Amino acid sequence: MALKKQFGPLGIIPLPGCEKLACQVNRYLTEWRRREPKAGCERDSFLVDVKVPRFKSGEAKGILPQTVRGLDLFIMVDVCNYSVTYDLCGQQNPMSPDDHYQNLKRVIAACTGKPARINVIMPFLYESRQHRRTVRESLDCANMLQELAAMGVTNILTFDAHDPRISNAIPLTGFDNFPTSYQFVKTLINLNLHERFDKNEVLIISPDEGAVERAIYFATILGVNVSMFYKRRDYTQVINGRNPIVAHEYLGEPVEGKTAIIVDDMIGSGDSMVDVARQLKARGARSVIACASFGLFTSGLEVMDEACREGLIDRVLTTNLIYQNPQLLERDWYASVDMSEYLASVIDTMNHNSSLERLMTPSQKITTKLEETVKN
């Protein structure tokens, strides 16, 4: 089916720390559009140069060396990339999520309303874990979304949001939350991590109550069963802004002799994931595979190193939507789930004002992939 006319000439702005993923996406887009010369949109590159210089005081500004007038602009930002640094008073400081978000606003401001449309691609949604209020506290994620909408952003694109209901903060602005399920299934099959998806051999595990919906989707599509843990907390004290976890309690069917696939949106420090894996192994799980959209590894890689040495976790899969430490890519227990082709498809489809339904609901693609696996 022929693509619709472009909304506007395509332009992609990768903010500092997002260049690698943007280049991979750009390669797919340029290759696809060379094959469709009649579309009138083929170019050598769709990347738009951007500069975010800093003054000695640490303050910064956004600069666009070329015009963006009339472009259908996609600004990519990785708020988790701590490898990007800046100089302040002679010291190198890693950029925090706050710094990346400020850069995003600077670049939007530098556009001065000239693009035909501004779309923000933020794979890991800034402040997504601060999505609801339980005491007197800020609602940072909702404030961020409303601020971007007020600055003229038309669409905000994210992946596996911690709580998709945060879109209620901007009901009149485009908010698309894309799944990573197909790419994980494809990677699991390609790596031959198990012989087949069979409910007698595989069990999908939700590590807490917040990931249940995601785990149920995986289990339903794969035709296997789902079980879960819930976090028993000590509500008499607060440590680092949260009630500490006392234990992970298991609810579900026997896991003995099965491959347990833990499905979550992120791995933070890794402690909770390891605790869940330890309990699964204690219950007789044959192998444990951890799948998370975002691998933050905030306490370093030693936690997972030790867990894998103990035989608690067999493999860990996360996407390349955020920064991946080069040391992580060298670990034999780690496998990267490439999302660049999928993201390029999202951008290409949106630029042509076509429906995103086939990308938002990959159920048929997963079913087809499983059928191909069985035939082979």
VOGU-3710 file (C-alpha; in Angstrom, 3 decimals, decimal comma):
1> malkkqfgpl> 0,000/0,000/0,000  1,398/3,390/-0,995  2,396/5,757/1,756  0,514/8,969/2,219  2,067/12,315/1,446  4,638/13,555/3,955  3,477/15,866/6,710  6,644/17,838/5,986  10,283/17,201/5,072  11,735/14,858/7,679
11> giiplpgcek> 14,324/16,112/10,164  15,847/14,220/13,115  17,686/16,050/15,883  19,681/13,773/18,208  20,503/15,542/21,469  23,901/14,872/23,078  24,026/11,252/24,183  21,499/10,010/21,614  23,683/10,175/18,500  24,409/6,427/18,187
21> lacqvnrylt> 20,754/5,382/18,141  19,860/8,290/15,835  22,522/7,226/13,308  21,173/3,668/13,279  17,638/4,976/12,720  18,846/7,330/10,000  20,516/4,467/8,102  17,234/2,569/7,928  15,285/5,639/6,802  17,720/6,630/4,055
31> ewrrrepkag> 17,860/3,046/2,764  14,068/2,681/2,691  13,496/5,972/0,941  16,101/5,320/-1,724  13,944/2,374/-2,748  10,919/4,671/-3,152  12,259/7,528/-5,339  8,742/8,424/-6,445  7,958/9,505/-2,906  10,102/12,591/-3,424
41> cerdsflvdv> 11,594/12,314/0,035  14,908/10,504/-0,521  17,998/12,170/0,970  21,489/11,188/2,029  20,701/11,966/5,662  17,792/13,209/7,713  19,931/14,221/10,693  19,865/17,879/11,697  22,936/19,313/13,406  22,548/20,732/16,909
51> kvprfksgea> 24,923/22,297/19,405  24,436/22,768/23,145  27,530/24,685/24,319  28,043/25,562/27,970  29,454/28,638/29,600  32,106/28,328/32,289  29,381/28,767/34,882  27,759/25,534/33,724  24,842/27,279/32,039  24,061/26,322/28,457
61> kgilpqtvrg> 22,163/27,293/25,334  20,779/25,456/22,332  21,952/26,348/18,815  20,677/25,081/15,457  23,311/25,835/12,759  20,796/25,185/9,963  17,191/26,102/9,343  14,379/23,839/10,523  11,606/25,854/8,910  8,800/23,628/7,643
71> ldlfimvdvc> 10,392/20,374/8,837  8,516/17,537/10,465  10,992/17,478/13,310  11,739/14,496/15,559  13,920/15,381/18,559  15,537/12,354/20,228  16,663/12,548/23,856  18,132/9,918/26,185  17,650/11,245/29,711  19,509/8,227/31,146
81> nysvtydlcg> 22,845/8,817/29,409  25,257/9,529/32,242  28,287/9,157/29,930  27,782/12,718/28,629  29,719/15,195/30,770  30,264/18,951/30,976  32,926/21,101/32,574  32,069/23,177/35,644  34,755/24,992/37,603  37,407/22,619/36,288
91> qqnpmspddh> 35,471/19,462/37,130  33,775/17,024/34,771  30,163/16,458/35,734  28,013/13,640/34,309  24,739/14,885/32,924  21,705/13,956/34,985  18,165/13,410/33,638  17,455/17,005/34,676  20,325/18,243/32,499  19,139/16,261/29,478
101> yqnlkrviaa> 15,601/17,559/29,910  16,868/21,140/30,069  18,779/20,539/26,827  15,564/19,326/25,223  13,765/22,528/26,168  16,680/24,648/24,945  16,583/23,030/21,498  12,794/23,368/21,273  13,184/27,039/22,142  15,906/27,419/19,490
111> ctgkparinv> 13,390/26,222/16,864  11,371/29,412/17,577  8,188/27,838/16,239  9,486/27,404/12,688  9,076/23,593/12,168  5,838/22,311/10,687  5,592/19,952/13,651  7,739/19,079/16,663  7,757/15,477/17,885  9,783/14,421/20,921
121> impflyesrq> 11,147/10,862/21,139  11,937/10,141/24,795  12,309/6,333/25,091  12,701/6,442/28,872  10,068/8,919/30,027  11,639/11,599/32,210  10,577/11,265/35,878  8,228/8,419/34,927  8,601/6,803/38,334  7,266/9,987/39,932
131> hrrtvresld> 3,912/9,618/38,231  1,461/9,836/41,135  1,091/11,628/44,426  0,794/9,771/47,714  1,936/12,509/50,128  2,909/16,173/49,749  5,222/15,675/46,782  5,797/16,933/43,279  4,267/15,393/40,178  7,326/15,769/37,990
141> canmlqelaa> 6,328/13,599/35,033  2,941/15,285/34,612  4,571/18,715/34,899  7,115/17,757/32,239  4,445/16,612/29,780  2,393/19,765/30,275  5,469/21,936/29,872  6,393/20,308/26,545  2,814/20,670/25,311  2,870/24,366/26,226
151> mgvtniltfd> 6,114/24,792/24,254  4,413/23,585/21,079  5,303/19,893/21,012  2,669/18,023/18,988  3,560/14,425/19,823  5,510/12,742/22,606  6,749/9,223/21,864  7,941/6,854/24,567  8,387/3,122/25,142  6,924/0,910/27,863
161> ahdprisnai> 6,036/3,821/30,130  6,189/2,976/33,832  2,507/3,932/34,079  0,822/4,679/30,716  -1,969/6,527/32,538  0,386/9,477/32,846  -0,904/10,469/29,389  -3,996/11,774/31,193  -1,892/14,818/32,106  -2,036/15,977/28,458
171> pltgfdnfpt> -5,334/14,669/27,033  -5,250/17,035/24,027  -1,620/16,359/23,043  -0,353/13,321/21,150  1,145/10,739/23,495  2,188/7,360/22,087  3,506/4,562/24,281  5,107/1,876/22,096  5,636/-1,739/23,186  8,917/-3,628/22,938
181> syqfvktlin> 7,321/-7,086/23,118  7,917/-8,211/19,529  11,613/-7,337/19,612  12,055/-9,283/22,867  10,295/-12,363/21,499  12,351/-12,143/18,303  15,594/-11,886/20,298  14,661/-14,796/22,579  14,028/-16,974/19,532  17,142/-15,859/17,646
191> lnlherfdkn> 19,344/-16,554/20,660  17,865/-20,048/21,063  17,402/-19,439/24,761  14,823/-22,220/24,879  13,425/-24,808/22,476  9,874/-23,533/22,261  7,204/-21,477/23,988  5,123/-24,162/25,673  3,123/-23,695/28,861  4,671/-26,865/30,251
201> evliispdeg> 8,164/-25,469/29,727  7,921/-21,677/29,980  6,381/-19,400/32,596  6,145/-15,610/32,375  6,873/-13,885/35,687  5,779/-10,424/36,793  8,296/-9,242/39,432  5,714/-6,970/41,089  2,104/-5,840/40,821  3,021/-2,917/38,556
211> averaiyfat> 4,251/-5,212/35,774  1,299/-7,606/35,785  -0,416/-6,169/32,705  2,788/-6,375/30,670  3,403/-9,970/31,823  -0,182/-11,008/31,007  0,210/-9,631/27,487  3,413/-11,623/26,945  1,876/-14,788/28,355  -1,328/-14,468/26,316
221> ilgvnvsmfy> 0,484/-13,903/23,032  2,942/-16,738/23,657  0,251/-19,132/24,873  1,900/-19,772/28,245  0,921/-19,122/31,845  1,793/-16,182/34,077  2,688/-15,883/37,746  3,740/-12,918/39,850  5,472/-11,606/42,914  4,268/-8,765/45,056
231> krrdytqvin> 6,504/-6,547/47,125  5,796/-6,718/50,859  6,930/-3,375/52,231  7,618/-1,898/55,643  5,187/1,005/55,785  6,467/2,159/59,187  9,551/3,812/57,662  10,683/5,654/54,554  14,178/5,220/53,082  15,270/7,245/50,030
241> grnpivahey> 11,696/8,372/49,544  10,193/4,876/49,562  8,970/2,254/51,983  11,668/-0,450/51,990  10,874/-3,878/50,544  10,734/-6,587/53,195  10,256/-9,544/50,865  8,971/-10,652/47,468  5,983/-12,952/47,922  5,169/-15,442/45,141
251> lgepvegkta> 1,685/-15,967/43,720  1,250/-18,520/40,958  1,725/-22,036/39,697  4,742/-24,276/40,315  7,844/-23,165/38,427  9,842/-26,356/38,953  11,615/-27,551/35,807  10,496/-24,564/33,733  12,175/-21,590/32,105  11,058/-18,500/34,016
261> iivddmigsg> 11,061/-15,290/31,967  10,867/-12,214/34,181  9,274/-9,305/32,310  9,590/-5,725/33,577  9,952/-2,186/32,265  13,335/-1,492/33,864  16,223/-2,835/35,884  17,303/-0,203/38,398  19,978/-1,358/40,809  19,186/-4,975/39,956
271> dsmvdvarql> 18,633/-6,006/43,577  14,902/-6,698/43,157  15,460/-8,685/39,977  18,121/-10,814/41,668  15,888/-11,418/44,691  13,073/-12,587/42,422  15,479/-14,838/40,497  16,811/-16,307/43,746  13,293/-17,264/44,826  12,512/-18,775/41,423
281> kargarsvia> 15,664/-20,904/41,534  14,810/-21,965/45,081  11,451/-23,146/43,739  13,188/-25,305/41,147  13,210/-23,144/38,011  15,376/-24,733/35,289  16,595/-21,339/34,055  15,798/-17,682/34,644  15,846/-15,021/31,915  15,395/-11,355/32,810
291> casfglftsg> 13,797/-9,108/30,177  13,534/-5,380/30,836  13,031/-2,534/28,393  15,575/-0,327/30,135  18,748/-1,501/31,832  19,887/1,285/34,161  22,199/-0,805/36,404  22,477/2,104/38,805  24,635/0,153/41,258  27,031/-1,056/38,590
301> levmdeacre> 27,269/-4,434/36,897  28,689/-6,329/39,858  25,214/-7,186/41,183  24,340/-9,054/37,986  27,857/-10,489/37,677  27,497/-12,123/41,070  23,951/-13,333/40,362  25,086/-15,000/37,139  28,106/-16,574/38,836  25,763/-18,057/41,431
311> glidrvlttn> 23,568/-19,428/38,659  20,554/-17,347/39,694  20,149/-15,638/36,313  21,083/-17,182/32,990  20,628/-14,225/30,627  19,644/-10,554/30,845  17,998/-8,762/27,916  17,484/-4,997/27,667  17,027/-2,656/24,709  19,383/-0,148/23,112
321> liyqnpqlle> 16,839/2,653/23,544  19,015/4,158/26,278  22,763/4,323/26,895  24,517/0,988/27,210  27,779/0,909/29,096  30,489/-0,605/26,832  31,372/-2,975/29,685  27,774/-4,204/29,709  27,962/-5,128/26,027  31,012/-7,296/26,790
331> rdwyasvdms> 29,248/-9,394/29,439  28,509/-12,943/28,287  25,255/-12,953/30,266  23,917/-9,918/28,439  22,027/-9,620/25,142  21,004/-6,326/23,544  17,558/-6,008/21,964  17,921/-3,749/18,925  15,044/-1,268/18,577  16,492/0,957/15,844
341> eylasvidtm> 14,558/-0,557/12,912  11,305/-0,402/14,860  11,913/3,218/15,838  12,708/4,065/12,215  9,374/2,496/11,209  7,580/4,654/13,777  9,198/7,836/12,465  8,591/6,902/8,824  4,932/6,096/9,487  4,278/9,269/11,465
351> nhnsslerlm> 6,023/11,427/8,877  3,607/10,082/6,268  0,588/10,587/8,548  -0,263/6,883/8,417  -1,867/4,796/11,133  0,382/3,488/13,902  -1,947/0,635/14,795  0,212/-2,115/13,291  3,198/-0,826/15,293  1,275/-0,331/18,533
361> tpsqkittkl> -0,230/-3,839/18,494  2,424/-6,338/17,336  0,327/-9,396/18,226  0,110/-10,622/14,634  3,852/-10,185/14,057  4,610/-12,193/17,190  2,212/-14,953/16,125  3,781/-15,076/12,658  7,280/-15,237/14,138  6,274/-18,121/16,399
371> eetvkn> 4,706/-20,007/13,484  7,883/-19,570/11,432  9,911/-20,931/14,349  7,735/-24,026/14,621  8,063/-24,705/10,860  11,832/-24,412/11,004
//
